[in-house]
């Protein structure tokens, strides 16, 4: 009886030695699962980052730009005519035209760049009394971002029109025309 018990223990110990550690298949499975989780998390983080930037861009284009235009008009007897005149702030001189139009709007509190850190431009048309903002959109999700922003801007007060450039083009992005009257 004693001998059988020892033999049983010895067999158990041999099995224990053989089963220590992981097999290659188990390690590959764990690495694959961790990789899939990492990819999912990365996609979610990038998506939420774009969502936040779309929110910032929407607020900028639907609230901040009309607010800056209204602020300029309030200081210039309800007129935008001087928005594209040459002017100086400190040591910086802005030439007449689009450079002055954008500088006047930035001077009224607008950010000089988009949430994606691209440079937007502005032009004033004295005949129609409208300000046109070219808002560039570049990157892998530019088409989705463009569609979302177009939907968010369409039908807003002071927004005369919203058109999108061809995604992938140098002209990709939005062209938003605001009423200045």
C-alpha positions in Angstrom: 0.0 0.0 0.0 2.8 2.3 0.9 4.4 1.6 -2.4 1.3 2.4 -4.4 0.9 5.7 -2.6 4.4 6.7 -3.4 4.1 5.7 -7.0 0.9 7.7 -7.2 2.7 10.7 -5.8 5.6 10.3 -8.2 3.2 10.2 -11.1 1.5 13.3 -9.9 4.8 15.1 -9.5 5.8 14.1 -13.1 2.6 15.5 -14.4 3.1 18.6 -12.4 6.6 19.1 -14.0 5.2 18.6 -17.5 2.4 21.1 -17.1 4.3 24.1 -15.7 4.3 27.2 -18.0 2.2 28.0 -21.1 2.2 26.4 -24.5 3.1 28.4 -27.6 -0.6 28.2 -28.7 -1.8 29.7 -25.4 0.7 32.5 -25.6 -0.2 33.3 -29.2 -3.9 33.4 -28.2 -3.3 35.8 -25.3 -1.2 38.1 -27.5 -3.9 38.1 -30.2 -6.6 39.0 -27.7 -4.5 41.8 -26.2 -3.8 43.1 -29.6 -7.4 43.2 -30.6 -8.3 45.0 -27.4 -5.5 47.6 -28.1 -6.7 48.2 -31.6 -10.3 48.7 -30.4 -9.2 51.1 -27.7 -7.1 53.1 -30.2 -10.0 53.4 -32.6 -12.3 54.5 -29.9 -9.9 57.1 -28.6 -9.3 58.5 -32.1 -13.1 58.6 -32.8 -13.8 60.5 -29.6 -11.0 62.9 -30.4 -12.6 63.7 -33.8 -16.0 64.0 -32.1 -14.6 66.6 -29.7 -13.0 68.5 -32.6 -16.2 68.4 -34.6 -18.0 69.9 -31.5 -15.4 72.6 -31.3 -15.5 73.4 -35.0 -19.4 73.5 -34.9 -19.3 75.9 -32.0 -16.7 78.0 -33.7 -18.6 78.2 -37.0 -22.1 78.5 -35.6 -21.6 80.7 -32.6 -18.1 82.3 -32.5 -17.9 83.5 -36.1 -21.4 85.2 -36.1 -20.5 86.6 -32.6 -17.3 88.1 -33.9 -19.1 89.6 -36.9 -21.8 91.1 -34.6 -19.1 92.5 -32.4 -17.3 94.1 -35.3 -20.6 95.6 -36.5 -21.4 96.9 -33.1 -18.1 98.8 -33.0 -18.6 100.1 -36.6 -22.1 101.5 -36.7 -23.8 98.3 -37.9 -21.5 98.0 -40.9 -18.9 95.4 -42.0 -17.4 97.7 -44.7 -14.2 98.4 -42.7 -13.6 94.8 -41.9 -11.2 94.4 -44.8 -9.4 97.7 -44.4 -5.7 97.8 -43.6 -5.0 98.2 -39.9 -2.3 97.8 -37.3 -2.3 96.1 -33.9 0.9 96.8 -32.0 3.8 96.1 -34.4 1.7 94.0 -36.8 0.1 95.6 -39.9 -2.6 93.6 -41.8 -3.0 94.5 -45.4 -6.4 95.3 -46.9 -8.4 92.3 -48.0 -8.6 88.8 -46.7 -5.7 89.2 -44.3 -7.4 92.2 -42.6 -10.8 90.4 -42.6 -9.4 87.4 -40.8 -7.3 89.6 -38.4 -10.4 91.6 -37.5 -12.3 88.5 -36.7 -9.4 87.0 -34.7 -9.2 90.4 -32.9 -12.8 89.8 -31.9 -11.9 86.5 -30.2 -11.8 83.9 -32.9 -9.0 81.2 -32.9 -6.6 81.7 -35.8 -6.6 77.9 -36.6 -9.1 75.1 -36.8 -9.3 72.4 -34.1 -7.0 70.3 -36.4 -4.5 73.2 -36.4 -5.1 74.1 -40.0 -5.3 77.8 -41.1 -8.7 79.1 -42.2 -9.1 82.2 -44.3 -11.7 84.9 -44.6 -12.8 87.3 -47.4 -15.3 90.1 -47.3 -17.5 90.9 -50.4 -18.6 94.6 -50.2 -21.2 94.1 -53.0 -23.1 91.4 -51.2 -22.0 92.3 -47.7 -21.0 88.7 -47.0 -18.0 87.2 -45.3 -16.7 83.9 -46.8 -14.7 81.6 -44.5 -12.7 78.8 -46.1 -12.3 76.1 -43.4 -9.9 73.4 -44.5 -10.4 69.7 -43.5 -7.6 67.3 -44.1 -6.9 63.8 -42.8 -8.2 60.3 -42.9 -11.7 61.2 -41.6 -12.1 64.5 -43.6 -15.1 63.3 -45.5 -17.0 62.3 -42.4 -16.0 65.4 -40.6 -17.1 67.5 -43.6 -20.5 65.8 -43.8 -21.1 66.3 -40.1 -20.1 70.0 -40.2 -22.2 70.7 -43.3 -25.2 69.1 -41.5 -24.6 71.2 -38.4 -24.2 74.5 -40.2 -27.1 74.2 -42.7 -30.0 76.4 -41.8 -28.2 78.3 -39.1 -28.8 82.0 -38.5 -26.4 84.3 -40.4 -25.2 81.3 -42.5 -26.0 82.1 -46.1 -24.5 78.9 -47.6 -22.3 75.9 -46.9 -20.5 74.1 -49.6 -17.8 71.4 -49.4 -14.7 71.0 -51.5 -13.7 67.6 -52.9 -12.1 65.5 -50.2 -8.6 64.6 -51.1 -8.2 67.8 -53.1 -6.1 70.7 -52.0 -9.4 72.5 -51.8 -11.0 70.0 -49.4 -13.0 71.5 -46.6 -15.9 73.9 -46.2 -16.7 77.2 -47.7 -19.2 79.0 -45.4 -20.7 82.3 -46.4 -22.0 84.6 -43.6 -24.4 87.5 -43.9 -22.9 90.7 -42.6 -26.1 92.8 -42.7 
